[in-house]
Amino acid sequence: MATKKTGAKTTTAQKPKKRGAKAQKKPVKRGLSADLIPIEDETWLVQPIAVTMMRHDYSLIQIRILVSVVENLQSILHGILNNKRNQELSLFTTTELDEDGRLPVKLPFKELGVDPNHYPQLRNSLKMLASIPIEIPYKTAEGRKYTKATNLCDVYIPNDHTYNKYAILKLDRGVAERLVSVDTLGYHKLGKQIVFACKNRYTQRIYMYIESWLQQGRTVIKTLEFRKMLRLENNYKKFSDFCRRVLEPAKAELKELASEGYCDCYFDYEKKYDNGQRGGEPDELIFNIFKADDQLNTQLKEATEAQKKQFAQMLTNYFGFTATNAGKLAARITADTYSEAVQKLMELRTRFKTMYVKDKAAYTFKSIDHLLKEHEVPNTVVTEV
């Protein structure tokens, strides 16, 4: 895997808030939690790529626990990124390690986003961390790749459940070093509350993955490698089932969170076949990744004349349309098709960055025309560009 450093800030893990200021929560759609955190108040973490690409079969709550562990390692990560810790010698000081040489992480239950009524289930999820296998990718400076097979930690839970509602996770030094490794695989920013907001564990994992490629806007991964990352090599053998149970729910959930201001990115995907086949398991998956504040991603409730003018301007600015032809195509946009048409333009713009197209205007017209015809009544008169 190529080293990537996406420019996450290394001075603080969370945006400072003004003293006395209280975040105003916006109304949310039915089905979204009222406890969601707006993106402007997000807690941004530095997460090593090694953690993002870790292979495991964690549950939704166990992934939250993993992110909380990463949050507890932020001071060490910032020290490495600010060159205050020498990764070649010792990442940890003696005060950070217990007498057994392992790294303790204390996790109060109230910080894991679990209703107190479900603390018994939370304790079971924590206990299982000690036995669920994980595989951590590792690459030497010379480029040689390894996989470390282990478990995350040992878990200590007080017997007194009345007052002591926390757990201590003890990480072997070798595992802890992999969790803060940024030297060869790189790192990226991660929204803690975004992970906690996800209702699907595959959404959590895919969010981490696309966040690591957000600045590039696109990434390609072998389908088998993607399955291995999610520990789904032997599940959902039919790719249509894999799409229905894994990709599509994650795509829909992240897009909804992004459209409501609770996530900074979302994705679409394409299937890539190496031998010209038209169906079945693709050889690779192409993820097109969109920023929630992308100029082309204006989410509006109705298609007005102003929106049509904006759509026409997108066509002239980015896709080589003449003003006349852009106006003709934009005139066909309706309230029902506006968002879908804008999404198509975003996909095309991303595609044109990596694919040579002689006539972008004609290519774009055919794509938008096809989309609009699916919504238009028969016998609609269409003028070609």
C-alpha positions in Angstrom: 0.0 0.0 0.0 1.3 3.4 -0.9 2.3 5.8 1.9 -0.3 8.5 2.3 -0.3 11.5 4.6 -3.4 13.5 4.2 -2.5 16.5 6.2 -4.3 15.9 9.5 -3.4 18.5 12.0 -0.9 17.4 14.6 -1.4 20.0 17.3 -4.7 19.0 18.8 -7.2 16.1 18.5 -10.3 18.2 18.9 -11.4 21.6 17.7 -11.3 24.0 20.6 -14.7 25.5 21.7 -15.2 28.9 23.1 -15.7 29.1 26.8 -19.4 29.1 27.7 -20.4 28.3 24.1 -23.0 25.5 23.7 -23.3 23.7 20.3 -26.7 24.2 18.7 -28.0 20.9 17.4 -29.9 21.1 14.2 -33.2 19.3 13.7 -32.6 15.9 12.2 -34.7 13.7 10.0 -36.8 10.9 11.4 -34.5 7.9 11.7 -31.4 9.9 12.6 -30.5 10.2 16.3 -31.1 13.5 18.0 -27.7 13.1 19.7 -25.7 13.4 16.4 -22.8 15.9 16.5 -22.7 18.5 13.7 -19.6 18.3 11.5 -18.3 21.7 12.8 -18.2 20.2 16.3 -16.6 16.9 15.3 -13.7 15.4 17.2 -11.0 14.8 14.6 -8.4 12.1 15.4 -5.2 11.0 13.8 -5.6 7.4 12.7 -2.7 5.4 11.2 -3.5 3.5 8.0 -2.4 0.3 9.8 -5.5 0.6 12.0 -7.8 1.4 9.1 -6.7 -1.6 7.1 -6.6 -3.9 10.1 -8.5 -7.1 9.4 -11.0 -8.0 12.1 -14.6 -9.1 12.7 -15.5 -6.6 15.3 -19.1 -5.7 16.1 -20.4 -2.1 15.9 -19.7 -1.4 19.6 -16.2 -3.1 19.4 -15.3 -0.7 16.5 -16.3 2.2 18.8 -14.0 0.7 21.4 -11.2 0.5 18.9 -11.7 4.2 17.9 -11.7 5.1 21.6 -8.3 3.3 22.0 -7.0 5.4 19.1 -8.3 8.5 20.8 -6.3 7.6 23.9 -3.2 7.3 21.8 -3.5 10.7 20.3 -0.7 12.3 22.5 1.7 9.6 21.4 0.7 10.0 17.7 1.0 13.8 17.8 4.4 13.4 19.5 5.5 11.2 16.6 4.1 13.5 13.9 5.8 16.5 15.6 9.1 14.7 15.7 9.1 14.6 19.5 9.3 10.8 19.6 11.8 8.7 17.8 9.9 5.9 16.2 13.1 4.0 15.5 14.0 3.8 19.2 11.3 4.1 21.8 7.7 5.2 21.2 6.7 4.9 24.8 8.1 6.3 28.1 8.3 4.2 31.2 5.5 6.2 32.8 3.1 5.1 30.0 3.8 1.4 30.4 2.7 -0.7 33.4 5.2 -2.8 35.3 4.5 -5.7 32.9 5.7 -3.6 29.9 2.2 -3.3 28.4 0.2 -0.1 27.6 -2.9 0.4 29.7 -5.9 2.2 28.3 -8.8 3.1 30.6 -12.2 3.4 29.0 -15.1 4.8 31.0 -18.3 3.2 29.8 -20.1 6.6 29.5 -17.7 7.6 26.8 -18.6 4.6 24.5 -22.1 5.8 23.5 -23.9 2.9 25.1 -27.2 3.2 27.1 -26.5 2.2 30.7 -29.3 -0.4 30.4 -27.0 -2.2 27.9 -23.8 -2.2 30.0 -24.0 -6.0 30.5 -23.8 -6.4 26.7 -21.0 -3.8 26.6 -19.0 -5.8 29.2 -19.4 -9.0 27.1 -18.2 -7.1 24.0 -15.2 -5.9 25.9 -14.4 -9.4 27.1 -14.5 -10.8 23.6 -11.8 -8.3 22.4 -9.3 -10.5 24.2 -10.1 -13.5 22.0 -11.2 -12.1 18.6 -8.2 -12.4 16.2 -6.9 -9.4 14.3 -4.4 -9.1 11.4 -2.4 -5.9 11.3 -0.6 -4.9 8.0 3.0 -4.0 8.3 5.5 -2.8 5.7 9.2 -2.3 6.2 11.1 0.8 5.0 12.4 -1.5 2.2 8.9 -2.3 1.1 8.6 -5.8 2.3 5.0 -6.6 3.5 4.0 -8.6 6.5 0.8 -9.4 8.4 0.9 -9.6 12.2 -1.8 -12.1 13.5 -2.7 -11.4 17.1 -5.5 -10.0 19.3 -5.9 -6.4 20.4 -5.6 -6.6 24.1 -6.3 -8.2 27.5 -9.3 -6.7 29.2 -9.7 -6.0 32.9 -13.2 -5.2 34.2 -13.8 -4.4 37.9 -16.0 -7.0 39.7 -17.8 -4.1 41.5 -20.3 -3.1 38.8 -22.1 -0.6 41.1 -19.6 2.1 41.1 -16.8 1.1 38.8 -18.2 1.4 35.3 -15.0 1.2 33.2 -12.6 -1.2 31.7 -8.8 -1.2 31.3 -7.4 -2.6 28.1 -3.8 -3.7 28.2 -2.0 -3.7 24.9 1.1 -5.7 24.2 3.9 -3.3 23.3 4.2 -4.8 19.8 0.5 -4.3 19.1 0.6 -0.7 20.6 3.5 0.1 18.3 1.5 -1.0 15.3 -1.5 1.1 16.4 0.7 4.2 16.3 2.7 3.3 13.3 2.7 6.2 10.7 6.2 5.8 9.3 5.6 3.5 6.3 1.8 3.3 5.8 0.9 6.8 6.7 -2.1 8.3 8.5 -5.3 10.2 8.0 -7.9 12.1 9.9 -10.9 10.4 11.4 -14.1 11.7 12.8 -14.8 10.0 16.1 -18.5 11.0 16.3 -19.0 10.0 12.7 -18.0 6.4 13.6 -20.2 6.5 16.7 -23.1 7.8 14.6 -23.0 4.8 12.2 -25.7 2.2 12.8 -24.0 -0.5 10.7 -20.5 -1.9 11.4 -19.7 -2.1 7.7 -20.6 1.6 7.4 -18.0 2.3 10.1 -15.3 0.3 8.3 -16.0 1.8 4.9 -16.1 5.3 6.3 -12.6 4.8 7.8 -11.4 3.5 4.4 -12.8 6.3 2.2 -11.7 8.9 4.8 -8.2 7.7 4.3 -8.5 8.5 0.5 -10.7 11.6 0.8 -8.0 14.0 -0.5 -7.4 11.8 -3.6 -11.2 11.5 -4.2 -10.8 8.0 -5.6 -9.3 4.7 -4.8 -9.2 1.2 -6.3 -8.9 -2.0 -4.3 -9.0 -5.6 -5.2 -12.3 -7.1 -4.3 -10.7 -10.0 -2.4 -8.5 -7.6 -0.4 -11.6 -5.5 0.5 -13.5 -8.6 1.6 -10.5 -9.7 3.7 -10.4 -6.3 5.4 -14.0 -6.8 6.4 -13.5 -10.5 7.1 -16.1 -11.4 4.5 -14.0 -13.7 2.4 -16.5 -16.5 3.0 -19.7 -14.5 3.4 -22.1 -13.2 0.8 -20.5 -15.4 -1.9 -22.9 -13.9 -4.5 -21.6 -10.4 -5.2 -25.2 -9.1 -5.5 -25.7 -10.2 -1.9 -22.4 -8.4 -0.9 -23.7 -5.2 -2.5 -27.2 -5.6 -0.9 -25.9 -6.3 2.6 -22.6 -4.4 2.7 -22.0 -1.7 0.1 -25.4 -0.3 -0.5 -26.4 0.1 3.1 -23.1 1.9 3.8 -23.5 4.1 0.8 -27.0 5.1 1.8 -26.1 5.7 5.4 -23.1 7.9 4.8 -24.9 9.9 2.1 -27.7 10.6 4.5 -25.3 11.6 7.3 -23.4 13.9 4.9 -26.5 15.5 3.4 -27.7 16.4 7.0 -24.3 17.8 8.0 -23.1 15.0 10.2 -20.4 13.4 8.0 -17.7 15.0 5.9 -17.7 12.5 3.0 -19.7 9.8 1.2 -19.0 7.5 -1.7 -20.2 5.7 -4.8 -18.6 2.6 -6.3 -18.0 1.0 -9.6 -17.1 -2.6 -10.5 -14.0 -3.3 -12.6 -13.6 -6.5 -14.5 -10.2 -7.5 -15.9 -11.4 -10.0 -18.5 -14.4 -8.3 -20.0 -17.0 -10.2 -18.0 -20.3 -8.4 -17.4 -21.4 -9.7 -14.1 -20.4 -11.7 -11.0 -17.6 -10.9 -8.7 -15.5 -8.0 -10.0 -11.8 -8.1 -9.9 -11.6 -4.6 -8.3 -13.8 -2.0 -6.7 -13.5 1.6 -7.6 -14.6 4.0 -4.9 -15.4 7.5 -5.9 -15.3 9.7 -2.8 -17.1 13.0 -2.4 -16.7 15.7 0.1 -19.9 16.8 1.8 -19.1 20.4 1.0 -18.2 19.8 -2.6 -19.2 22.7 -4.8 -21.3 20.4 -7.0 -23.1 18.8 -4.0 -25.7 21.5 -3.3 -28.6 19.7 -1.7 -31.8 21.7 -2.2 -35.4 20.9 -1.7 -36.9 22.2 -4.9 -35.7 22.9 -8.4 -36.1 26.6 -9.1 -35.0 28.7 -11.9 -31.9 29.6 -9.9 -31.0 25.9 -9.6 -31.4 25.4 -13.3 -29.0 28.4 -13.9 -26.6 26.8 -11.5 -26.8 23.5 -13.2 -26.2 25.2 -16.6 -23.2 27.0 -15.1 -21.7 23.7 -14.0 -22.1 22.3 -17.5 -20.2 25.3 -19.0 -17.6 25.5 -16.3 -16.6 21.9 -16.0 -17.9 20.0 -19.0 -17.3 22.1 -22.1 -20.9 23.0 -22.9 -21.8 26.2 -24.8 -24.1 28.5 -22.9 -27.0 27.7 -25.3 -26.7 23.9 -25.1 -26.2 24.1 -21.3 -29.4 26.1 -21.0 -31.4 23.6 -23.1 -30.3 20.6 -20.9 -30.7 22.5 -17.6 -34.3 23.4 -18.7 -35.2 19.8 -18.4 -34.2 19.6 -14.7 -37.0 19.2 -12.2 -37.4 19.0 -8.5 -37.3 15.2 -8.7 -34.2 15.0 -10.9 -32.0 17.9 -9.7 -30.1 16.0 -6.9 -29.6 12.9 -9.0 -28.4 14.9 -12.0 -25.9 16.8 -9.8 -24.7 13.5 -8.4 -24.1 12.3 -11.9 -22.1 15.4 -12.8 -19.9 14.7 -9.7 -19.3 11.2 -10.8 -18.4 12.3 -14.3 -16.1 15.0 -13.1 -14.2 12.4 -11.0 -14.2 10.0 -13.9 -12.7 12.6 -16.3 -9.7 13.0 -14.0 -8.5 9.5 -14.8 -10.1 8.8 -18.2 -9.4 10.5 -21.5 -12.6 11.7 -23.2 -12.3 13.5 -26.5 -15.7 15.3 -26.3 -16.6 15.8 -22.6 -19.8 17.8 -23.6 -21.2 15.0 -25.8 -20.3 12.3 -23.2 -21.9 14.3 -20.4 -25.0 15.1 -22.5 -25.6 11.4 -23.2 -25.3 10.5 -19.5 -27.6 13.2 -18.3 -30.0 12.7 -21.2 -30.3 9.0 -20.3 -30.9 9.8 -16.7 -33.6 12.4 -17.4 -35.4 10.2 -20.0 -36.0 7.7 -17.2 -38.1 10.3 -15.4 -39.7 12.1 -18.4 -43.0 11.2 -20.0 -42.9 9.6 -23.4 -42.7 11.7 -26.5 -40.6 14.4 -24.8 -38.7 16.3 -27.5 -35.0 16.2 -26.9 -32.4 18.3 -28.8 -28.9 16.8 -29.1 -25.9 18.9 -28.3 
